[in-house]
Amino acid sequence: MMRANVAADSTSTTSREARTERSLLILCVALGMVQVWIGRYAMISDGISYLDIGDAYFRGDWTAAVNGYWSPMYSWWLGLALHILKPSLRWEFITVHFVNLIIYVVALFSFRFFLHSVLRAIRKDETGRADDSVPLPEWVLLWLGYSIFLWAALVLIDPGLVTPDLLVAGIVFLIGGYLVDLRVHQSYGKFAMFGVLCGAAYLGKAIMFPLGFGFLGILLFSGKRSKRRVCGMLLAALLFMVVSLPFIAALSKEKGRLTFGDSGRLAYASLVNPGSEQVHWQGEPTGSGIPLHTTRQLLEHPPVFEFGEPVGGTYPPWYDPSYWNDGMRGTFRVRSQIRVLIQSARNYAEMLRGQLGLLAGMLIFIFWGGTPTRRAIVCNWPLIAAGGLSVGGYALVLVRPRYVGASAVLILMAILAGIRLPKGEETLQLAKYVTAAVTATILFSVVAHLAETAYATVSVGGSPLQKEQIATAVGLHNLGLRAGDDVAVIGDGTINFWARLGRFRIVAEVFSPDAGSRKFWSESWERRKLAYEWLGRSGAKVVVVWGPPESGMDPGWKQIANTSYYVRFLTK
């Protein structure tokens, strides 16, 4: 009878936790849909490059598709969606965000796989234990786990951004799940999947190639060393190479040298030392390398650049920075590296400052749990190490929240999985109150982020409104421009997303990254007139500018529809 009652209680608890998880999954999907809907017209410069590369893959232009700066997997997702659905100009960015929503849901269920791997490991660890400490109840780990996922996915990474970070995060969650499972269950099938996932992560972002070897090392030492584990790790390494090498071979052939990607090297040269320009690098500063084929500077004051050939894309300088910046070299300098590390530490502190409730709750659990908790957390070192790889790697160059969102999840869940509290009703009450408080603070930060994003989409700032991009593309078509026409811009070409929507090519620009292109308008009329002449010689039919001064504009400028964009024809 007692055994039957225990079984009934266990079944009831499992059923209750299953209902809780279903509710949490629904909440996560609903909030993800809200975030994607808010940013359905949003775009960033990286996203334009991924869209252009996706187009190249699906039209079979392999030379243009293989890119040394942007990894291919996200482009495949976007290119496939656009190839199948063929959305109109007005629906293209919405389609892109629908793809991001699908990726978000995939990442959510990848996290669920990881979370259940952790829960299984905790159950197995507790089997046969006779001490006076117990792990956090599963319902606590469910609430805290999905809350942490929401913070990482919606706040740190943000599916409204057109980047591969959420896609890579989903893969990292799967890697984390298999890393937990393979500590005990040494299945060759799981070892094989681990290697495939490491390769897939590299195809999502180039930094995951060196990190993949770190994951393999952690896998080797995460469990009891045996012949089966060594063979399994070698199988994983083999499949990692099988997935990665075809793209590495294609890229190396395209570049004429062995490479797995140039984004890290160029980022180090630009952001650490010697501080080279990311766009329109002409060989400065001294020691940054010798340019092999830069954009062509036609005029110094104001700075006019032409870049119509040989790279394609909406905005060639950002379509393949590895081509234009070929020859750029970064150099190690202790002072520069320390400066970047200090800034990275500040960035991490700022990220955590937004979740003081979560940190406070975890500290309460850790101090309440005492020595058993600290020992259990140390035993979860493989997850902490896996998350720490990218946290440390990005700290050397540049830290952005979306880069390390998945790593934060691995580390935080490793800590929560290691919490061991004294048995008793008092402990259960403590867990309830702390869980409620932490969950509330996390959900509040997520909702606040959604509100802030919604406000940003309709407020005028230092960049064009999202819907202005659509209206500008339509307006230029109404003025007689056609898909494939060459255009020029005044300002920063990376934010002129209307060119992608209208299928125009930006082939020249007066580079002026400040809002409203104030530097250009401060030049004399003679210099501005000379700039117009050089832009016309580049083959551009028109020049477009956003937010010029309300008075004192040169003759020939016309407002595009009811936007803050203006156009001037360069050819008769």
Beta strands, then each sheet from edge to edge (+ up, - down):
strand 1: 133-135
strand 2: 296-299
strand 3: 304-306
strand 4: 420-422
strand 5: 486-491
strand 6: 505-511
strand 7: 542-546
strand 8: 558-559
strand 9: 565-569
sheet 1: 1+ 4-
sheet 2: 2+ 3- 6+ 5+ 7+ 9- 8+
end
